[in-house]
Amino acid sequence: MSSLLKGIAASNGIAIAKAYRLVEPDLSFEKRTIENVDEEVSRFHKAVETSKSELEAIKDKAREDLGEDKAAIFEAHLLVLSDPELLSPIEDKVKTEKVNAEFALKETADMFIMMFEQMDNEYMKERAADIRDVTKRVLAHLLGVQVSNPSMVTEEVIIIAEDLTPSDTAQLNRQYVKGFTTDIGGRTSHSAIMARSMEIPAVVGTKTVTSTINNGDLIIVDGLNGEIHINPTEEVLDQYKQMALDYEKQKAEWAKLVNEKTVSKDGKHVELAANIGTPQDLEGVINNGGEGVGLYRTEFLYMGRDELPSEEEQFNSYKAVLQGMGDKPVVVRTLDIGGDKELPYLNLPKEMNPFLGYRAIRLCLDEQSIFRTQLRALLRASSFGNLKIMFPMISNLTEFREAKAILEEEKQKLQNEGTSVSEHIEIGIMVEIPSTAVLADVFAKEVDFFSIGTNDLIQYTMAADRMNEKVSYLYQPYNPAILRLVKMVIDAAHKEGKWAGMCGEMAGDEIAIPILLGLGLDEFSMSATSILKARSQIRLLDQKQMESLAQEVLQLDTNESVIETVKKYTNM
């Protein structure tokens, strides 16, 4: 039966395909007494063999798509499944205690996991994670439950999940994953941002997709209006096929602007740059006419793996992006981990308020070996393009000075070693904390540029967690309080002859663009897929008129009144 769910339009476009549920399987079971122990042992062996064949296939695919280092994780999992130290005690337990294989597996595995986790040796702690992953797979086969694996999808699908972690999204096979929809999340959640960089339609925050949609259901993801159609009627299907064609035509019109400069109706030039997460995203930047990279989120290099990336690995990634962009600017944000982005292998403490806690520059200044490795890799790559380095989560001037001093130390060391380092690297900060925006006039004397991170600036200013749906109504990008902070930052930069950019989602928002143009923003950095649409919009706007609009909205009192005024001014 056809049905409709509403959510938040997170990434533009229309996708039509079968549902693929990416949900944690229910692995609960009862302890049972077994009569035929040989049959039970044989059932256990069969589950182990099936798991091994799956892991072999996953390992080969990982090697092909992601490289040898990622494939090594699955090699370790295969070793666990061949280890008599683990398998024999499970068989013995089934035989001597006459219990079901599920119970024997869980009891034995839990004992090994606890033992390894209590050791000081990092290698042994990693083995605990391997055992946990592998036994979960075997248990699923014993219970006849399917284990989801997004990297192994081989037909066109739409992913259905409660939420997608950054490492889940990094594993998605772009060739087959046509869109996704989740129970939770908003436009600024990482899954939404990744969807835009992957150029696939997404609807998030539907609350009930995982409880409503079954594997194999035909789904329409309407990323333009935030709707999910489940098993649609032929009439609705035809209507959406036409909408998808119309949207492709509209994109073809925008594509004509790919090699054009971004200039307003009255001749004011601004820079439209892209936010990226990996070197693979460059293709999207170039195809969409990006004039630079305004935010390279380096944390994706650190995710979905068992250990920190080496200096060499980081150097190669940064070099690839800089060379790929030629002489165009590339703003690289140093490691921004914490909040909703975790690295399991760092064993960071659990916090009551991770968004307000030990993250980003705070972690880097404390764990200096991690920070210095990244800075060395960046400095080594700097001679291959137009690099700008940006520190995230700066809340006071001391943090910026400390970070810059460490950068200078590493630069000096490299030069002493005879390594070539560019002499023209601009050093800036991300403005995402209100204290920094308020003190922008002081910061502007020491930094080379500002990039306003509105996703966090809004949540910190409004004291409203952007992941919490109960307070999502307070995520108000056009609230005059936010606009005044943005103005303070732009004005402070210009007074000192510096430039100000924006790399939050607001930079590509059609209501915000006229205001930001009027406030004098120099660089707008957004998902690559938003660039041509934004360029098309800016070409129709008169910058002088937008200055008047900006002055007017700064005096308004609510988010809603700002939206109304922008629509009136621009005939939206």
BELGISUL-V719889 format. One record per backbone hydrogen bond with DSSP energy under -0.5 kcal/mol. CO is the residue of the C=O (numbers start at 1). NH is the residue of the N-H. E is the energy in kcal/mol with one decimal. If there is no record, write none. Layout:
co: (CO & CO)
nh: (NH & NH)
e: (E & E)
This chain:
co: (3 & 5 & 7 & 8 & 8 & 11 & 13 & 15 & 17 & 18 & 19 & 20 & 20 & 21 & 25 & 32 & 35 & 36 & 37 & 38 & 39 & 40 & 41 & 42 & 43 & 44 & 45 & 46 & 47 & 48 & 49 & 50 & 51 & 52 & 53 & 54 & 55 & 56 & 57 & 58 & 59 & 60 & 61 & 62 & 62 & 63 & 67 & 68 & 69 & 70 & 70 & 71 & 71 & 72 & 73 & 74 & 75 & 76 & 77 & 79 & 80 & 82 & 83 & 83 & 84 & 86 & 87 & 88 & 89 & 90 & 91 & 92 & 93 & 93 & 94 & 98 & 100 & 101 & 102 & 103 & 104 & 105 & 106 & 107 & 108 & 109 & 110 & 111 & 112 & 113 & 114 & 116 & 121 & 122 & 123 & 124 & 125 & 126 & 127 & 128 & 129 & 130 & 131 & 132 & 133 & 134 & 135 & 136 & 137 & 138 & 139 & 140 & 140 & 141 & 146 & 149 & 150 & 150 & 156 & 157 & 157 & 158 & 159 & 160 & 161 & 162 & 163 & 165 & 166 & 167 & 168 & 168 & 169 & 172 & 173 & 173 & 176 & 176 & 178 & 179 & 180 & 181 & 182 & 183 & 184 & 186 & 189 & 190 & 191 & 192 & 193 & 194 & 195 & 195 & 196 & 201 & 202 & 202 & 203 & 204 & 206 & 208 & 209 & 209 & 214 & 217 & 218 & 219 & 220 & 220 & 221 & 221 & 222 & 222 & 226 & 227 & 228 & 228 & 229 & 230 & 233 & 234 & 235 & 236 & 237 & 238 & 239 & 240 & 241 & 242 & 243 & 244 & 245 & 246 & 247 & 248 & 249 & 250 & 251 & 252 & 253 & 254 & 255 & 257 & 261 & 262 & 264 & 267 & 268 & 271 & 271 & 272 & 273 & 274 & 274 & 275 & 276 & 278 & 279 & 280 & 281 & 281 & 282 & 283 & 284 & 285 & 286 & 292 & 292 & 293 & 295 & 295 & 296 & 296 & 297 & 298 & 299 & 299 & 310 & 311 & 312 & 313 & 314 & 315 & 316 & 317 & 318 & 319 & 320 & 321 & 323 & 325 & 326 & 328 & 329 & 330 & 330 & 331 & 331 & 332 & 333 & 335 & 337 & 338 & 338 & 340 & 341 & 343 & 344 & 351 & 353 & 354 & 354 & 357 & 359 & 359 & 360 & 361 & 362 & 363 & 366 & 367 & 367 & 368 & 369 & 370 & 371 & 372 & 373 & 374 & 375 & 376 & 377 & 378 & 380 & 381 & 382 & 385 & 386 & 387 & 388 & 389 & 390 & 391 & 392 & 396 & 396 & 397 & 398 & 399 & 400 & 401 & 402 & 403 & 404 & 405 & 406 & 407 & 408 & 409 & 410 & 411 & 412 & 413 & 414 & 415 & 424 & 426 & 426 & 427 & 427 & 428 & 429 & 429 & 430 & 430 & 431 & 433 & 433 & 434 & 435 & 437 & 439 & 439 & 440 & 442 & 443 & 443 & 448 & 449 & 450 & 451 & 451 & 452 & 452 & 452 & 453 & 453 & 454 & 455 & 456 & 457 & 458 & 459 & 459 & 465 & 467 & 468 & 469 & 471 & 472 & 474 & 475 & 476 & 479 & 479 & 480 & 481 & 482 & 483 & 484 & 485 & 486 & 487 & 488 & 489 & 490 & 491 & 492 & 493 & 493 & 494 & 499 & 500 & 500 & 501 & 502 & 504 & 505 & 506 & 509 & 510 & 511 & 512 & 513 & 514 & 515 & 516 & 516 & 517 & 522 & 523 & 523 & 524 & 526 & 527 & 527 & 528 & 530 & 531 & 532 & 533 & 534 & 535 & 537 & 538 & 538 & 541 & 541 & 541 & 542 & 543 & 544 & 545 & 546 & 547 & 548 & 549 & 550 & 551 & 552 & 553 & 558 & 559 & 560 & 561 & 562 & 563 & 564 & 565 & 566 & 567 & 567)
nh: (230 & 228 & 9 & 10 & 204 & 202 & 223 & 221 & 219 & 158 & 216 & 22 & 160 & 23 & 27 & 100 & 37 & 40 & 41 & 42 & 43 & 44 & 45 & 46 & 47 & 48 & 49 & 50 & 51 & 52 & 53 & 54 & 55 & 56 & 57 & 58 & 59 & 60 & 61 & 62 & 63 & 64 & 65 & 66 & 67 & 67 & 71 & 72 & 73 & 73 & 74 & 74 & 75 & 76 & 77 & 78 & 79 & 80 & 81 & 82 & 83 & 84 & 86 & 87 & 88 & 90 & 91 & 92 & 93 & 94 & 95 & 96 & 97 & 99 & 98 & 34 & 104 & 105 & 106 & 107 & 108 & 109 & 110 & 111 & 112 & 113 & 114 & 115 & 116 & 117 & 118 & 119 & 125 & 126 & 127 & 128 & 129 & 130 & 131 & 132 & 133 & 134 & 135 & 136 & 137 & 138 & 139 & 140 & 141 & 142 & 143 & 144 & 145 & 144 & 148 & 152 & 153 & 173 & 18 & 178 & 179 & 20 & 181 & 22 & 183 & 184 & 165 & 169 & 170 & 171 & 171 & 172 & 172 & 174 & 176 & 177 & 157 & 178 & 201 & 159 & 203 & 161 & 206 & 207 & 205 & 189 & 193 & 194 & 195 & 196 & 197 & 198 & 199 & 200 & 199 & 180 & 10 & 11 & 182 & 8 & 208 & 212 & 212 & 213 & 217 & 19 & 231 & 17 & 222 & 229 & 15 & 223 & 226 & 227 & 7 & 222 & 5 & 230 & 220 & 3 & 237 & 238 & 239 & 240 & 241 & 242 & 243 & 244 & 245 & 246 & 247 & 248 & 249 & 250 & 251 & 252 & 253 & 254 & 255 & 256 & 256 & 257 & 258 & 260 & 263 & 270 & 267 & 269 & 264 & 273 & 524 & 291 & 526 & 294 & 295 & 528 & 297 & 281 & 282 & 283 & 284 & 285 & 286 & 287 & 288 & 290 & 289 & 274 & 294 & 331 & 276 & 297 & 298 & 333 & 300 & 301 & 302 & 303 & 314 & 315 & 316 & 317 & 318 & 319 & 320 & 321 & 322 & 323 & 324 & 325 & 326 & 328 & 386 & 386 & 293 & 332 & 388 & 296 & 333 & 390 & 298 & 337 & 360 & 340 & 341 & 342 & 338 & 346 & 347 & 354 & 356 & 339 & 357 & 359 & 362 & 363 & 364 & 365 & 366 & 367 & 368 & 370 & 371 & 372 & 373 & 374 & 375 & 376 & 377 & 378 & 379 & 380 & 381 & 382 & 383 & 384 & 385 & 387 & 330 & 426 & 332 & 428 & 334 & 430 & 361 & 399 & 400 & 401 & 402 & 403 & 404 & 405 & 406 & 407 & 408 & 409 & 410 & 411 & 412 & 413 & 414 & 415 & 416 & 417 & 419 & 418 & 426 & 389 & 428 & 448 & 449 & 391 & 431 & 451 & 394 & 432 & 453 & 436 & 437 & 438 & 439 & 440 & 442 & 443 & 444 & 445 & 446 & 447 & 499 & 429 & 501 & 431 & 453 & 454 & 503 & 504 & 456 & 457 & 458 & 459 & 460 & 461 & 462 & 463 & 464 & 468 & 469 & 471 & 472 & 474 & 475 & 476 & 477 & 479 & 482 & 483 & 484 & 485 & 486 & 487 & 488 & 489 & 490 & 491 & 492 & 493 & 494 & 495 & 496 & 496 & 498 & 497 & 450 & 522 & 523 & 452 & 525 & 507 & 508 & 509 & 513 & 514 & 515 & 516 & 517 & 518 & 519 & 520 & 521 & 520 & 271 & 502 & 525 & 273 & 275 & 530 & 531 & 531 & 534 & 535 & 536 & 537 & 538 & 539 & 540 & 265 & 541 & 265 & 266 & 543 & 546 & 547 & 548 & 549 & 550 & 551 & 552 & 553 & 554 & 555 & 555 & 556 & 562 & 563 & 564 & 565 & 566 & 567 & 568 & 569 & 570 & 571 & 572)
e: (-3.1 & -2.9 & -0.5 & -0.7 & -2.3 & -1.7 & -2.4 & -2.8 & -2.9 & -2.6 & -2.5 & -0.5 & -2.5 & -0.7 & -0.9 & -1.3 & -1.1 & -1.6 & -2.6 & -2.3 & -2.1 & -2.0 & -2.5 & -2.2 & -1.9 & -2.1 & -2.6 & -2.5 & -2.0 & -2.3 & -2.3 & -2.1 & -2.6 & -2.5 & -2.0 & -2.7 & -2.9 & -2.4 & -2.2 & -2.8 & -2.5 & -2.1 & -2.8 & -2.9 & -1.0 & -0.8 & -1.6 & -1.5 & -0.5 & -0.9 & -0.6 & -0.6 & -1.5 & -2.1 & -1.5 & -2.0 & -1.8 & -1.8 & -1.7 & -1.1 & -1.4 & -0.7 & -1.4 & -2.4 & -2.3 & -0.9 & -2.2 & -2.9 & -2.0 & -2.1 & -2.4 & -3.3 & -2.2 & -0.6 & -0.9 & -2.7 & -2.1 & -2.9 & -2.5 & -2.6 & -2.1 & -2.9 & -2.7 & -1.6 & -2.0 & -3.0 & -2.4 & -2.1 & -2.9 & -2.6 & -1.3 & -1.4 & -1.9 & -2.1 & -1.5 & -1.3 & -1.2 & -1.9 & -2.6 & -2.2 & -2.4 & -2.7 & -2.7 & -1.6 & -1.5 & -2.2 & -2.8 & -2.1 & -1.8 & -2.3 & -2.0 & -0.6 & -3.2 & -0.5 & -0.6 & -1.8 & -1.0 & -0.7 & -0.8 & -2.9 & -0.7 & -2.7 & -2.4 & -3.5 & -1.2 & -2.4 & -0.5 & -2.5 & -2.1 & -1.0 & -0.8 & -0.6 & -0.9 & -0.9 & -1.4 & -2.9 & -2.5 & -0.9 & -0.7 & -2.2 & -1.7 & -1.9 & -2.4 & -2.5 & -1.4 & -1.6 & -2.2 & -2.6 & -2.1 & -1.9 & -1.9 & -2.4 & -0.6 & -2.4 & -0.5 & -1.6 & -2.3 & -1.7 & -1.5 & -3.5 & -0.9 & -1.2 & -0.6 & -2.6 & -2.0 & -2.4 & -3.5 & -1.9 & -0.7 & -2.2 & -2.1 & -1.0 & -1.5 & -1.6 & -3.0 & -3.0 & -2.7 & -0.5 & -2.3 & -1.7 & -2.6 & -2.6 & -2.1 & -2.4 & -2.1 & -1.9 & -2.1 & -2.7 & -1.7 & -2.6 & -2.6 & -1.9 & -2.0 & -2.4 & -2.3 & -1.9 & -1.8 & -2.2 & -2.3 & -0.6 & -1.1 & -2.4 & -1.8 & -1.6 & -1.0 & -2.2 & -2.2 & -0.5 & -2.7 & -0.7 & -3.1 & -3.4 & -2.0 & -1.5 & -1.4 & -0.5 & -3.1 & -1.8 & -1.7 & -0.8 & -0.5 & -1.4 & -2.7 & -2.8 & -1.4 & -3.0 & -1.5 & -1.9 & -0.6 & -3.2 & -3.2 & -0.7 & -1.2 & -1.8 & -1.2 & -1.9 & -1.4 & -0.6 & -2.2 & -2.9 & -2.4 & -1.8 & -2.8 & -2.8 & -2.1 & -1.8 & -2.6 & -2.9 & -2.1 & -1.5 & -1.0 & -2.2 & -0.6 & -0.6 & -2.8 & -0.7 & -2.6 & -1.7 & -0.6 & -2.8 & -0.9 & -0.5 & -2.5 & -0.5 & -2.0 & -0.7 & -2.8 & -2.1 & -1.4 & -0.5 & -1.8 & -0.5 & -1.4 & -1.4 & -1.8 & -0.6 & -2.2 & -2.5 & -1.0 & -3.6 & -1.2 & -0.9 & -1.5 & -3.3 & -1.8 & -1.7 & -2.6 & -2.6 & -2.0 & -2.4 & -2.8 & -2.5 & -1.6 & -1.1 & -0.5 & -2.3 & -1.2 & -1.0 & -2.4 & -0.8 & -3.1 & -3.0 & -2.4 & -2.5 & -0.7 & -0.5 & -1.2 & -2.5 & -2.6 & -2.6 & -2.7 & -2.3 & -2.1 & -2.1 & -2.6 & -2.3 & -2.3 & -2.2 & -2.4 & -2.3 & -2.3 & -2.4 & -2.4 & -1.6 & -2.8 & -1.1 & -0.7 & -2.5 & -0.5 & -2.9 & -0.5 & -2.0 & -0.5 & -2.0 & -0.7 & -1.0 & -1.6 & -1.3 & -1.5 & -2.6 & -1.3 & -1.3 & -1.3 & -2.1 & -2.8 & -1.1 & -2.3 & -2.3 & -0.8 & -1.5 & -2.9 & -2.6 & -0.6 & -1.2 & -1.8 & -1.1 & -0.5 & -2.2 & -2.7 & -1.1 & -2.9 & -2.2 & -2.6 & -0.5 & -1.8 & -1.6 & -0.8 & -1.2 & -0.9 & -2.2 & -1.8 & -1.8 & -0.7 & -1.5 & -1.2 & -2.1 & -2.4 & -1.5 & -2.4 & -2.3 & -2.2 & -1.9 & -2.4 & -2.9 & -2.1 & -2.2 & -2.5 & -2.1 & -1.1 & -0.8 & -3.0 & -1.4 & -1.8 & -2.0 & -1.3 & -2.7 & -3.0 & -1.9 & -1.5 & -1.7 & -2.6 & -0.6 & -0.6 & -2.8 & -2.6 & -1.9 & -1.9 & -0.7 & -2.3 & -0.8 & -2.5 & -1.5 & -0.6 & -2.7 & -2.5 & -2.4 & -0.6 & -1.3 & -2.3 & -2.8 & -2.3 & -1.9 & -2.8 & -2.0 & -1.3 & -0.7 & -1.6 & -2.9 & -0.5 & -0.6 & -2.2 & -1.6 & -1.3 & -2.0 & -2.9 & -2.3 & -2.1 & -2.8 & -1.8 & -0.5 & -1.2 & -1.3 & -1.5 & -2.0 & -2.3 & -2.0 & -2.6 & -2.3 & -1.9 & -2.6 & -2.3 & -0.8 & -1.4)
